[in-house]
Amino acid sequence: MKNTLKLEELGLFVLGIYFFNQLDYAWWWFLVLILVPDLSMIGYVFGDKWGALCYNSFHHRGIAIALYLVGIYFSNSLVQLSGIMLFTHSSTDRMFGYGLKYETGFKYTHLGEIGRK
């Protein structure tokens, strides 16, 4: 099952690349922006509760899709780009086992404990 979920995330990552390709941005922007959502980990400076809230806000695919749709509605490609990058980044993280965080600490995710075999 774990490999099936990773394949699903890979498919969503490819979908994100497809949507990025529909916008009029140079490909180097994708490479620059793909890791930007991880800056949300700075929230952990203020404790596990704030860290989880910040991290989950920038890694929730529902928020990413909503942002993308708002960008479409207002014909704003920058907002669309933001949604695409959040979506694609989240898929990348989940391929590697990094899920949405619980308030008990960074390593506790909805996909299981990070680093646990």
N, C-alpha and C positions, 0 to 999 in steps of 0.2 A: 504494500500500500504506500509506503514511504516513497518509492520510486515513481509510482503513479502520480502522487502529489507533486513531486519535483518536475515531472514532465508537464503537468498541467500549468505549473508556474512558468516553465520555459515557454509554453504556448502563449501565455499572457504577456510575457516579456517580448516575444516576437510581435504580438498584437500592438504593444506599446511602440515598438520600432516602426511598425506600419503607420500608426497614427502620427508619429513624429515626422515621418517621410511625407505626409500630406501637407504639412506646414512648410512655409518658405524660410527655413532656417538652415544654415550650414551645418554639416554633420559634426563639426568640432564642438558645437554647442551641446550636443547630446553627451559627448565625452566629458565636457566641463560640468554639466548640470546633473549627471547621473548620481553623484555622491552628495549633492547639496542637502537632501533631506536628512542625512546623518548628522548634520549640525544640530538637529533637535536634541541630540544626546546631551547637549550642554545643560538641559533642564535637570539632569541628575546632580548638578552642583547644588541644587536646592533641595535635594532629598529624593527618595524613591517615588513618592507620590507625584511630585511635580515632574520628575523625569519621565515617568510612565505616561503622564498626561501629554507632555510635549512630544515625546517619541511617537505615541499612538496617533496624535493629531496629524503628524506628517507621514504616517505609514498606513493610514486607513484608506483602503481603496474606495470606499463609499464617498469619502471627502474628495478624493482625487477625481472620481467620475463626476461628482457634482460641480467641481471647479471647471472641469473640461466643458460640461454642458453650459455653464454660465458663460464661458468664453465663446461658445458657439452662438448662444442667444444674443450676446452683445457684440458679436463679430470682433472679438478681441483675441488676436492670436497669442499674445503674451500670457493671458489667463489660460488659454487652451494648452499652451506649452507647459505651464506650471502643473496643470492636471495630468498631462501625459507623463511628465517626469516623475511626479509622485507615484502614479500608477506603476510605471515601469520599474522604478526603484523598489517599490514594495514587492513586486514579483521577484526581483533579483534577491532581495533579502530572504524571502520565503523559500527560494530555491536552496539557499544555504542554511536553512533552519532557523532564521531569525524571525520570530513572529511578533505580534502585538504583545506589549509588556504588561505584566501584573504589577501592582503596587508593592509587592514584596521584594523586588529587586530586579536588576537588569537581566539576569540570567533566567528568569522565570517568564516563559512566554506561552501563548495559546497553542504553540506547536510542541511544547515540552521544555524541559530544562536545557539550556545551552551548555554544551560541553559534556553532557551526560551520554554515555553509550549504553 
